[in-house]
Amino acid sequence: RGLNSGLIKSGEGDLHVSDCHFLTNGMGRATVQSGKGARVSGAKATTVVTFSNCLFRCNRAKPGSDGGCSAKGGGINASNLKCLRLEDSTFINNGIHLRNPGGGNSYEASSGNTYGSAIYSTVPISAVGCLFKANFCQVLNWNNNEFGNGGTVRLHAGAEGSAFTNCAWVANGEEITW
């Protein structure tokens, strides 16, 4: 239940995380918007970060114009790495809060876009056997221009060469607002 992130890794050196749960991190009005479950960075030429058999669940930014923010990777934000490896990991209900059954948001509208409700990466990803289920994000509609943001996994410049093998993408959603 970390305010900003459950795990933060920076600097050189590899990291291997196995059989861990990242649950309900980033729920406050944190000003750091990236990587609610885990925010990982290192030395671009050498650092490899691996998550094996991990669960990322309900790591979400609390939206709102009075200090809330939108997530850049509700589950994981990865930057300045040689590679991010994901093995048999599960991403459920990350991003922002889901809509209420009556159609209203559980909080007021966010002041920004969500970039990758489950993962935002500027490094190559190698994912094998992962499940992406019921992750939710918001995309701002300004003058009918959706800005090309959103996505369950957002691969940004630098993520060339990414590969997803035997992964399942189930019931993820985006909402266009404003």
N, C-alpha and C positions, 0 to 999 in steps of 0.2 A: 504494500500500500504506500509506495513512495510517492511523494508529491510530484516530482518531475519524472524520475525513471526508477525502475527496479534495479537495474545494473548499468553502470557507466564504466566503460573501458577506454582509456586513451593511452598514447605512447606506444613504443615498440614492444615487440614480443607477441607470440601467438597466444590464443585463448581457446580452450576447449571446455564447453559447458554441456554436461550430460545429465539426463533424467531430472531436470529442474522445472519448477512451475513459476511463471510470472503472472500474478493475478492482481487485478484491480489497481494498477499503478497509474499515476498521473491524474487522479480524480479531482484534485483541487484546481484552483485557477492559477496554475503554474505558468510562468512567463516563458519557460523553455518549451518549445513545441515539439521537439524531435525525440523520437524513440521513447515512448512511454514505458514499454516493457524493458527494452535494452537499447542503449545508445553506445555503439562501438566504433572506434577509430584507432588508427595506428600508423605504421610506416607503409606507404603505398606500395613500395617495391617488395616488401617481405612479409608483412603481417597477414596471417590467416586466422579468421575467427570461425569456430565451428559450434553449432548448436545441434545436439543429438538427442532425440527422444524427449524434447522439451514441449511444454504447453504454455502458450501465450493466450491468456483469456481476460477479456474485459479491461484491457489497458487502453484507456480512452482520455482524450482531452475533454474537459468540461467547456462547452462552447459558451459564448456570450460576449457581447460588445463591452461589458464593463470589466474587462480584464481576462476574459477567456481567450482561448486560442484554438486553432485547428491543428490536428496532428500531422507531422511529417513522419509517418511510420508509427502507427499506434502500437504495433508489436515490437518492431525493430527498426532503428535508423542506423544505416551503415555508411561510413565514409572513410576515405583515405586508407583503404586496405588493399592488399593484393587480391583477396577473395573472401567472400562470405559463404560458408557451407552450411546447408540445412539438411539434416537427415532425420526422417520419420518424426517430424515436429508438427504440432497442430496450432493453428491460429483461429480462435473463435471470439466473436463479438469485440473486436478491436476497432479503433477509429474514434468515432464520437458516439454519443448516446443515441440509442434507437428511438424511433418515433413512438409516441403513445398510441394505443389502439384507436383512439378517437381522431388521430391524424395530427394532433399537436405535438411539437417537440417536447421532450422531457425537460429541456432548458430553452432559454431564448436562442434565437438564431446566432450562429457563430459569426465572428467578424472576419473570417477568412476561409480559404479553401482547405480541404483535406488533401494531402498528397500521399496516397498509399495508405489505406486504412489499416492494413496488416504490416506492410513493409515499404520503406522508402530507402532506395539504395543508389549511391553513385559509384558503386564497385560491382564487379561481376559476381553473380550469385550462382551457385551450384546447389540445386534443391532436388532431393530424391525422396519420394514417398511421403510428401507433406500434404496436410489437409488445410484448406482455407475455407472456413465456414462462417456465414452470418456476420461478416465484417461490414461496417457501415461508414460511409463518408458523405461529405457535403461538398458540392461544387457550386460556386457563385455564378449566377447568370447576370452579367452586366451588359446591358444593351444587346441582349440575345447572343452574347459571345461567352461560351462556356470555358474559355481559357485553356482547354485541353488538360485540366487537372483531374484529380480523383484517382480511381483505380484501387483495387484490392492490393496489388503490388505495383509500385511506381518505380520503374527503372529509368533513371535520369542519366544525363551525360556522364560517361565513365563506366557505365554498367554493360558495355558491349561484351558479347561472348557469354552472357548468362544462359543457363540451361535449367529447365524444369522437367524432371523425369518421374513418371508414375505419380503425379500429384492430382488431387481432386479439388475442384473449385465449386462450392455448393452454397447457394442462397446468399451471396454477397450483394450489397446494394449501394446505390448512390442516390442522393437527393439533390436536385437542382433548386437553389433558393435565390431569393432577391431578384 
